[in-house]
Amino acid sequence: MNEILYVKLEKNIRTYNRTLTLGEAVQMQCADSKIVNRLKTEKLYTFDHARRGKHTCAARTVLSILDVVEKIQAVYPSLEIQNLGEEDFVVEYSTKPEENTFFTFAKTALVCLICFFGSAFSIMAFNNDVSTVKLFDQFYTLLTGQAPDGFTVLELTYSVGLSVGIIAFFNHIGGRRLSKEPTPIEVEMRLYEDDVNTTLIKTADRNGTRRKEDQKEN
């Protein structure tokens, strides 16, 4: 067989099926479409040790391109395989959670309240630390030649500018995105996710025998 099979793996894969197939885990491309269609149905891993029940359960394992090659060669021993993606990847299994509109709304409201009051406290603490009110009073006196007798235009422009800056920084107004650029929170979440996946892969490599134990369980 002279065909070449190109495979591409992502670093993290989530599945809602207890049995993970090659079609779910790997992107495959070959000149002979029959080879790809045949391999898509091959079982790659089974989460037999995951908890069962009504509640959402989750399990996670680390697999390698070698596991994928082993499954492919069991069907097509002479097929040439070229990997264009990750060498190791994390597979997460979880059951589909039941949608609870009230619970989702309550979590969203709680997160919004924590972010709002936490941000407000941080801003007030910063303004108090650098004596913003005193600075505005001195700046107003310097420009107008008289001491301020209360709320001035400086506080107004500072508040408006702070609000505009927060909106521009987080790239959202309500549920609308201002631009197609990812928000800082999205960037940090992706970096955190990548760090977690890398740590899981490194830990599995150091343990060495964990994959063998998983295979025994299956």
N, C-alpha and C positions, 0 to 999 in steps of 0.2 A: 504494500500500500504506500503510495507516494504522496498522499494527501497531507496537508499541514493543518493542524487545528490550533487556532489562536484563542487563548483564554485570558480573561481579565478578571482579577479579584479585587474587591473593595476591602478596606481594612476592617469594616464593621458591617455585619449583615444581621438583620432582624427577621425572624420568621414566626408565624403563628401556627405552623404545622409541626407536629412532634417529629415527623420524619423529614429531614432536609434533603432535597434532591439537588443534583448538579445544576439543573435548570434554574433553581432559586439562588444558588450560591455563586454561580460562575456565569459570566458573559462569554459565549462561545461563538466563534465564526469559522466557517470552513467552506471551501468551494463545493463540497458535497453536502447539501442540506440534510440528507438522510442521516449522516453521521451525527450532526448536531441534534436532530429530532430524537434519535435513538439514545443519545447520552443524557438528554434533559430529564429522562424518567429514571435514571440511575440514582439509587439511594446513596447519599454521602455520609449522613450521620443521623442517629436516632436518639432523642432525649428520653430514654426510658426511666431515668432517675429523677425526672422533674415531678414536683408535687402535683397531685390531682385533687380536684374538688371544685366547689362553686367559686371560690375566690381566685383572683388573678395570681398565677404562679409564674415564676421566671427561672430560667436556667441559662448558663453561659458556658461556652467551651472555646478553646483555641484550636484551630485547625491550620494545616500547612498546605502549600501547593503540592507537596509530596503526597498528601492524602488524596488530592484531586487527581494527580497523575496515576496513582495506584488504581483508582476506580476506573479511569479511562482506559488504562492499559489492560485491565481485566476484560474489557469488551473488545478493544482494538489494540492488540499487543504491538503491532508495527506502526502505529499511527505516530507521526511526528508532532510534538506538542511544543508550542512556544508561549511562554507566559509574558503578558504585557502589563501585569498589575502587581499587586502585593504578593510577597512570598509567604507571609503568615497573616491570618485574619481571625477576628473574633466573631462568633456566632451567638446571638442572643435569641432564646426562645421564650415567648410569653403568650399567654392566652389573651384573646381579645376581651378587654374589659367591657362590662356592661355600661352603657351610657346612662349617666345620672345627671340630668340637667341641673337640678338644684345643687348637687354636690359640686359640679363643675363651676357653677356661678358663685358658690360660696368660696371655693378656693381662689377664684380669680379676684373676687372682692377683697379677700384677706391679703393677697399678695399686693394688690393696689394700695390698700391702706398702709401696709408695712412700708412699701416704697415711698408713699407720699409723706408719712410722718417721719420716716427715717431720713429722707432727703431734706425735709424742712428743718429737722433738728440739726443736721450736718451744716446746712447753710447758715442757720442762726448761730451755731457754735463758731463757725468760721468768721462771720461778721463781728461777733463779740470778741473774738480773739485778736483780730486786727483793728478793732475800734473803728468800724466803718462809719457809724453815726458821727463820731467825733471828727473823722476825716472829712465827711461831707460838710459838717458845720464849718470847718476851717476853710475848705475849698469854696464854699458859698460866700463866706466873709471876704476871702481874697478876691473873688470876682465882682461882688456887688458893693463891697465896702461897708456892709452892715451885717450884724449877726442875724441868723435866721430865727424866726419866732414860731417855728413848728415845721410841718411837712413842706418840703420844697420840691422843685422840679427835678432835683438830683435823685431823690429817692424814687420818684416816678419813673424816670428813665432807667435807673438801675434795675427796678423790678421788671419793667418791660424787656430790657435787654437780657436779663437773667432767664425770663420765660422763653424768649426767642432762641437763646443759646441752648437751653435744654431741649426744645423741640428740634432744633437743627442737629444737635448731637445724637439724639435717639432716633432721628429720621422718621418720626411718627406724629400724626395729629389724630388722636382717637384710634380708629382702626385703619386709617389710611397711611400709606407709606409715601414720603415725599419724593424719594428717588429709588432707583433700583439697587443702589449700593447697600451692602449688608450693614446692619446696625452694630455698634460696638458690643452690645450684649450678644448678638449672634456670632460675632467674631470670637469673643471670649468663650462662648459655649462650644464652638467648634474646636478651639484650641484645647479646652478642657477635655472634650470627648476624645480628641486625638491622643492626649497625654494618658488618659485612662486606658485606651486600647493598646498603646505602646507598652504601658506598665504590665498589663495582663499578658501580653505576648512575651515580654522579657521574663516575667515570673514563671510562665509555663516552660520556657526554654531552660531556666535554671533548675526547675524541679525535674524535668527530664522524663520522669516515669508517669506523670499525670495522665498523658494521653493513653498510655498502655492500660492504666487503671480504668479509664473511661471505656476503652474497647472491651475490657473484660466484663464491665457492667452490662454492655450491650449484647 
